[in-house]
Amino acid sequence: FITTGWPIYQPRTGRNQAQSLPNLQYFSGSERVDMGADRVQNLASMGVDRLPEQFVREAHERPENSKAIEGKDVPVISLNHPFQKVGEEIARACQEWGIFILTDHNIPPESIKALQDVGRQFFELPVEEKEKYANDAANGNLEGYGTKMVKNQAMKLEWIDYYFHMLSPPSNVDYTKWPRDPPSY
């Protein structure tokens, strides 16, 4: 046993490894504490002293070590431009920045805020409630609550829980996969 107080990782058995984080055991002195469900949000709420190694990025990739480029701004893309130009701008922004700001989309600010609020409410639910909507990527069921278990180019896992919906084409929308709580979902 390691008794330094740092997290130790042991895979869970009988679980879908493609969607699950390793079962996290926390050793503090001689006491072992099961960290519970294997979601990033749960791990973060445990107040661990260190990120699990599989999430730790190289030093040059960490936000505190990245340098802002003076005079450079995140790309702003207007939907008022021709479709071809918008597509090219989005592709370039994704390749060069990995992020962009979309304007002239005509989505009312109150709709954006309502979406943010319902998302926040869902992720504040107890883990047992969220797990009712867990996806099963290994069996082709991508919709639902999950933890991103795809490694990036540096073979590190992303530090993210998500809820994925099929929205297009409309015939693929499966409202039975949508949470009942919060009611405004």
N, C-alpha and C positions, 0 to 999 in steps of 0.2 A: 504494500500500500504506500502511496505517496501521501505524505502528511503535511505538505506545504500550504494547503488551503487552496490550491489551484484545481480547476476542473479536470477530471479524468474522463475519458470517453470509452464507452463500451457499446457495441451495437445491440439493439433490441432484437429479439428473435420473434418470429411469427408476424412481423410487420412488413409492410411494403417499403423496402429500402429506397426505392426511387423517390418516394414522397416524404420520407421520414428522416429527421436528423438522428444522429446516434443518440442513444439513451445517455443522458449526461448525469454523471455521478459527481458530487462535490465532496471532497475530503477536507475536513477542517480538524487538524489535530488527529485524533484517532476516531472521530465521529464521521460517519458517512451519511450524507443527505441525498436522497433521490430528488432530482430536479424536476420530476413530474413529466408532463407531456412534452413531446419533442418538437416544439415550435420555437422559432426565433423570439417571438414576443414573450414567451414564458421564460426563456433563458435570460433575456434582457431584464425582466422584472425581478429576477432572483438576486440581482445586485452582485453578480460575480465580479471578481477582481480582474479577470483577464478574459479576452475573447477566446473561444475555442480556436485552436491552431488552424483548423480547416477554413476559418473565415479571415484569418489575419493576412492582410495584403503586404506586398513588398513595401519597404519604406518610401520609395519614390511615388507610390500610388496613394499614399495616405493624405487626407485633406490637409492636415497640418504641415505637410511637406510640399504640397503642390504650390506652384507660384501662379498668381494671376498675371495675365499679360496686360500691361498698361495700354490703355486705349482700345482694347478689344472688348467687344460686347457679344453676348450670346446672340446668335442669329434670330432675327425677327422676320417671320414669314407671313405675308398677307394672303388671305384666300381670295382677295379681289383680283389677283393676277390670273392669267390663263392657266388652265389645268396643267399643261405640260411644264410650264415654268415653276409652278408650285411643287410639282413632283421632283423636279431637278433640285430645287432649293432644299426640300426636305431631305433628299438623298445626300446632298453635300453636307448639310448640317449634321446629319446622323454620322456620317463618316468622319467629319473633322471635329465635331464637338460632342456628339452623343446626346445633345439636348437642343431644343429650340423653343421659341415663343411663337405661338400661332395667334394672329390677329384677324379681325374682320370675319369671325366665324359666326356671328349673330346669335351666340348662345347667351341668354340673359345672365348677368352676374348672380342673380338670386337662384337660378338653376344650378350654377356651378357650386355655390355655397351649400345648397341643399344636398347635392351629391357628396360633397366633402363631409358634411355633417352626418349623413347616413352611413358613410364608410367608417367614420370615426366611431359611431355608435356600435356598428357591427364588431369592430376590432376591440372595443372595450367590453364586449360580452365575456362571460366566463368561458374558459377553454372548452368545457363540456358542451356548451351550446354551439360554439363554432365548429367543433369536430363533427356535429351532426351533418355538416355540409362539406366534409372533407372530400377532396377529389381522390381518384385512384388512377394515377397516370400509367402505372404498369399494366392496367387492364383497359387502357384507351379512354378512360373517363377523365378528361382534362378539366372539365368544369368543376368549380367549387373552391373551397378553402384549401390552401396548400402552402408549402414551404419550398422555395426554389432550391432544387438540389442539383442544378446543372453547374458544373465547374467552368470557370472562365479560362482564358488562355493561360493564366498562371497556375491553373489547377486549384484555384481557391473557390469555395462556395460563396454564393451571394448571401448577404445578411438581410433576408427579406421573407416576410409572409405575404400572401396575396389572396385575392378572390378573383377567379377567372370566369368570365361568361362568354358564351358563343352568342354573338349579336348579328352576324351576317353570314349568309342571307337570313332574312327574318324567319324562314321555315326551320332554321336550326335553333332558334331560341327555345330553350326548355325551362319554362317558368317553375317547374317542380324542383329545379336546382337552386332557385332563389330563396334566400333566407326568409323565414316568417317573422323574424325579429332582427332588427327593429321593424315595427309595423309599416313604416313609411318606405321600406326598402323597395 
